[in-house]
Amino acid sequence: MTLRSRILIAAAIVCLAAILSASGFAQITPRPASPPPSEEVVIEAAQQEKVGDVYHLRGNVVITAHNYVMRADEITYNSATGEIEATGHLIFDGGPHDEHIQATRATYNRITDSGKFYNVVGSTGARFRGSHVLLTSSNPFAFKGKMVEKIGRDLFIVHNGTVTDCRLESPKWTFQTQKAVVLLGENAKLYHATFHFFYIPIFYFPYTRLPAERIGRQSGFLIPDIGQSSLKGTILGDAFYWAINRSMDATLGAEYYSAIGWAQHGQFRSRLTQTSFLNADYFGVLDRNYGVGGVNQTGEELHADGAAQLPWGFRGVANIDYLSSYLFRQTFSESFTQATNSETNSVAFASKSTDGYFVSLMASRYQNFQSTAKGDSITILHMPSLDLGSAEHSLGSTPIKWSYDSALQGVSRREPGFVTDNLVGRFDVNPRAALPLHFHQWDIRPEVSVDNTYYTQDLVAGSGIGIPGSQGVNRKAVEATIEIRPPAVERIFDKPLFSHRLKHVVEPRFVYRNVTGVNNFSQIIRFDARDILTDTNEVEYSITNRLYAKPTKAPKNCVPETTTNEIPGRGEQALPTAPQTLPSSFAKQPETKSPCGATAAGHQIFSWEVIQKYFLDPTFGGALVSGQQNVFTTTAELTGIAFLTAPRRFSPVVSRMWVETGHNTDVEWHLDYDPISGHINASTAYVTHHFKDYFVAGSTAYVRVVGETIPVAPTPQNPNPAPAPLEFNQFRWLVGYGNPNKRGISAATNIGFDVTNQYLQYAAVQSSYNWDCCGISVEFRRLALGAVRNENQYRFALSLTNIGTFGNLRRQERLF
């Protein structure tokens, strides 16, 4: 049985249970009315007449009994039976839920706390004092009805009326219903209800429920999803929410794409203890048309993560990522970033740390899809893997520091045309020793390490990356490193700039590294970063500029520490000050206020690091292969660009710049410049700025393929591969105003543009408007992924206070 089949069966069982339980929804047992207290009934009226036990009251009548107050023009009250008949400008207030009812007439029994009210406007969770309203509940509830029955202290039945969480004077949304059974403190069950938005009928519900108080999670069907897409067609769907218990819940649902077929989705969340959790998300699509041009887009994706405290002090963590096909992700992912991500990575481990010593048992699966063709992917497994290591420890009473890292692993690699053994043994030991020295502000750190790695399978020269062999191979290396940090050069500028004093610091750094002994690099199968170690004889030099700013004045809106007052004979006495609070903002993190009398601390506003390496051995012990891109440990530590295509002495110059002039501005720029070719290999920049409710963010990414490139080799899964691009040049922009919780209008737009190919990769425009009890959001989104996907999406969301969101624009997908 496939994973999709199991999900569908579970969804069917949950939905059947919900339907069966729904048959008992109409059976409501009200809480019994409390027996009337012995307190007397207080009657006020302009005219009173009593015949036996019956009072006839007229003119501004007020009856106070128990915890209720009833006002009317005329009231007939039977003190023996508790029966009350009231007419004219009736107002009924009180009760444990602060009920407020206005009606034209009513019959009510104060002993049973039951009655009928006619032409009613009512609410709960609010106290009315003239024109002032005091909310006494986090979820006030309002209703109207031609007739409202009160049964006991908690149950109301509204006939032919409306219910809402908005103010009844001008409600933005209402449910018009034939009957509403309201159990105060819990929920309201509506039968044959029509949802109205600004008096326009939107959707009919044969049955639905609304919260009549802010209560815990409850099982039930969620608000349906409706949308439109040029790829999927009309989208209709719904889901069932299951509150399993206090620490677990699940959501199972399905959507119908008119142009494709059915989609299934599920979510499971659990918080078993304070230190353990388990979450899982599933999404799958059944393509009834087998896609465009006969391509089957059916697929599924599963994400799961969890953590738990294990016996003997171990901590277990798991992160599972499964994807059936890259074509499925490109076709159905909701964001451009996710749709273009060709990798999946699953890992689970149990680890323990004691006194700076580490032990970890790990299993992982890495998959990189090379194209949308079935089977055209690289899969690397690590299972099992036992890793042992330590932090630095002193060697006895000497200044020598020692540490180690070791691993016993079973690994494998599979890709078209290259398959290793199911389990390749890899055993690695790497002890290290260092002698940190400090002399007259100079920091010198010599270090030596030995690395020995044994593989049970070697690599034999052949076409492509080679052929898996049948012999073992042992790699040995000795590394000697000396790091020198001269004294930092600094200057404090006397003249303030924008009410800040500036401090400039220059930090040079030199590292000499020599690795020798790796004479069999071409025989090593590449599984991960542990396998790209080569001989090297190099010098690394870098310089870092830092700029610090310190305010010369106390910050604005600071928090006074104390207010002092001189009292004769007692010296200074501290008088407490009232606490101050700031309104929160969605777009900005809350600022930490400094005391007005305290000295303001300096902070870094600018950092610029420039690094380069000089290779005394330009062939890296013979490991370098001219005419193709080479990735070694020393180059990967410097930059992510594979710049080695031929022997060379100088590496590219790597620049990393960061600017933060305040809490609202952040700028980063990384640059790789190759002095040999005179070209920029890579340049990425990012900037973001917030100003009140306005925000703007932009980024640009440029990458140039270095040196000569080898054409992409065809495979049985991908016989006609597209040529590898030689240059990438893309930029992203986001501009907006507001935030999801802001009253009134908010709007934002973003774009992603490919400068090299001159086409728009994605774009979106979102806008929302929030009232006091609801909000509406709309979005147009376009995704362009070449021949695989060219889609226009129209999405919206209608949010109702204390109820939920109707539509297919999810909160985590909003631009602001």
Salt bridges, closest charged atoms under 4 A:
ASP73 OD2 - HIS89 ND1 2.64
ASP93 OD2 - ARG71 NH1 3.82
ASP93 OD1 - HIS100 ND1 2.42
ASP98 OD1 - ARG127 NE 2.87
GLU99 OE1 - LYS150 NZ 3.27
ASP113 OD1 - LYS150 NZ 3.66
GLU149 OE2 - HIS159 NE2 2.69
ASP154 OD2 - ARG31 NH1 2.75
ASP154 OD1 - HIS97 NE2 2.97
ASP154 OD2 - ARG153 NE 3.58
GLU186 OE2 - ARG31 NH2 3.07
ASP249 OD2 - ARG217 NH1 3.29
ASP249 OD2 - ARG269 NH2 2.61
GLU301 OE2 - HIS303 NE2 3.05
GLU301 OE2 - ARG329 NH2 2.60
ASP321 OD1 - HIS303 ND1 3.12
ASP321 OD1 - ARG329 NH2 4.00
GLU334 OE1 - ARG795 NH1 3.26
ASP387 OD1 - ARG530 NH2 3.88
GLU392 OE2 - ARG445 NH2 2.17
ASP405 OD2 - ARG530 NH1 3.72
GLU415 OE2 - ARG413 NE 2.70
ASP428 OD2 - ARG530 NH1 2.79
ASP443 OD1 - HIS438 ND1 2.64
GLU447 OE1 - ARG445 NE 3.46
ASP451 OD1 - ARG475 NH2 3.43
GLU479 OE2 - ARG513 NE 3.52
GLU483 OE2 - ARG485 NE 2.94
GLU483 OE2 - ARG509 NE 2.95
GLU490 OE1 - LYS503 NZ 3.83
ASP494 OD1 - ARG501 NH2 3.73
GLU507 OE1 - ARG546 NE 3.11
ASP528 OD2 - HIS382 NE2 2.64
ASP528 OD2 - ARG426 NH2 2.89
ASP531 OD1 - ARG426 NH1 2.85
GLU538 OE2 - ARG513 NH1 2.55
GLU538 OE2 - LYS613 NZ 3.09
GLU540 OE2 - ARG509 NH1 2.93
GLU540 OE1 - LYS613 NZ 3.99
GLU609 OE1 - ARG656 NH1 3.75
ASP674 OD1 - ARG648 NH2 2.68
ASP772 OD1 - LYS172 NZ 3.59
GLU779 OE2 - ARG781 NH2 3.05
GLU779 OE1 - ARG795 NE 2.88
GLU791 OE2 - LYS232 NZ 2.96
GLU791 OE1 - ARG789 NH2 2.68
GLU813 OE1 - ARG795 NH1 2.81
